[in-house]
Amino acid sequence: MKRIQKASESVGVYALLVDAKGESAKSFYKKYGFVELTTDPEPSPIL
């Protein structure tokens, strides 16, 4: 995350997406202010 923060100083960074593996990981990230997506995070393929 420090690398992303540093990169955001020179390029636009909108979000950091984390795939929490399990409930304990989800709780860990929420503790640090991450927000759970309420929709499917997988983008639809463009054909």
C-alpha positions as CSV (number, residue, x, y, z in Angstrom):
1,M,0.0,0.0,0.0
2,K,2.9,2.3,0.6
3,R,4.0,1.8,-3.1
4,I,0.5,2.7,-4.2
5,Q,0.4,5.8,-2.0
6,K,3.7,6.9,-3.4
7,A,2.6,6.3,-7.0
8,S,-0.6,8.3,-6.3
9,E,1.6,11.4,-5.9
10,S,2.3,11.4,-9.7
11,V,-0.6,9.5,-11.2
12,G,-4.3,9.4,-10.5
13,V,-5.3,6.6,-8.1
14,Y,-9.0,6.1,-7.5
15,A,-9.2,3.0,-5.4
16,L,-7.3,0.0,-4.1
17,L,-9.2,-3.3,-4.6
18,V,-8.5,-6.1,-2.2
19,D,-9.8,-9.7,-2.5
20,A,-10.2,-10.7,1.2
21,K,-9.9,-14.4,1.5
22,G,-12.3,-15.3,4.3
23,E,-14.1,-13.5,7.1
24,S,-11.0,-12.9,9.3
25,A,-9.3,-11.1,6.3
26,K,-12.5,-9.1,5.6
27,S,-12.6,-8.0,9.3
28,F,-8.9,-7.0,9.1
29,Y,-9.4,-4.8,6.1
30,K,-12.6,-3.2,7.5
31,K,-10.7,-2.3,10.6
32,Y,-8.4,-0.1,8.5
33,G,-11.2,1.6,6.7
34,F,-11.8,-0.6,3.7
35,V,-15.3,-0.7,2.4
36,E,-17.0,-4.0,1.2
37,L,-18.3,-3.8,-2.4
38,T,-22.0,-4.5,-2.6
39,T,-22.0,-5.6,-6.2
40,D,-20.0,-8.2,-8.1
41,P,-16.4,-6.7,-8.5
42,E,-15.7,-8.7,-11.7
43,P,-16.2,-6.5,-14.7
44,S,-18.2,-7.8,-17.6
45,P,-16.1,-8.9,-20.5
46,I,-16.1,-6.6,-23.6
47,L,-16.5,-8.7,-26.7
